Amino acid sequence: MAISDPKALLRRLLQEPHEGTWLEFKHNNCDPGLIGSTSACANAAMLADRDRAFIVWGIENETRKRLGTTVTRRSGSPKPGARSI
């Protein structure tokens, strides 16, 4: 399902009372190990009876401030079975 209004989605996610198994906010985390473990959000979303999970970069966890991020997408081909961010 396509997200037709990403700004509206972000506003809705920021209104959630707290992060959960299906929602994570990250400011500048680009550690592959931690990113890999947070990708389990998709499985957790299914267990929480949600159709998708969200990992949102550029948001401070505690304050929900929109800080932006220095994380950039990698160029080139990812390893088989992996995706670049």
MOURZI-V61166 format. One record per pair of residues at least 6 apart in sequence whose C-alpha atoms are under 7 Angstrom apart, sorted by the first residue. I is the first residue (numbers start at 1). J is the second residue. D is the distance in Angstrom with one decimal. If there is no record, write none. Layout:
i:j:d
I:J:D
I:J:D
This chain:
i:j:d
14:64:6.7
21:41:5.7
21:44:5.5
21:45:6.6
22:41:4.9
22:42:6.7
22:44:5.9
22:45:4.8
22:53:4.5
22:54:6.1
23:53:5.9
23:54:4.9
23:55:5.9
24:54:6.3
24:55:4.7
24:56:6.2
25:55:5.8
25:56:4.8
25:57:6.0
25:59:5.6
25:60:6.6
25:61:5.6
26:56:6.0
26:57:4.6
26:58:6.0
26:59:5.7
26:60:6.3
26:61:6.7
27:57:5.4
27:58:4.4
27:59:5.0
27:60:5.3
27:67:7.0
27:68:6.9
27:69:5.8
28:57:7.0
28:58:6.6
28:69:5.2
28:70:6.0
28:71:6.0
30:71:6.1
41:53:5.6
42:52:6.2
42:53:5.1
45:51:6.6
45:52:5.8
45:53:5.5
57:69:6.5
58:66:6.0
58:67:5.3
58:68:3.9
58:69:4.6
59:65:5.6
59:66:4.8
59:67:5.7
59:68:6.7
60:66:6.7
60:67:6.7
72:85:6.8
73:84:6.4
73:85:4.3
74:84:5.7
74:85:5.9
78:84:5.6
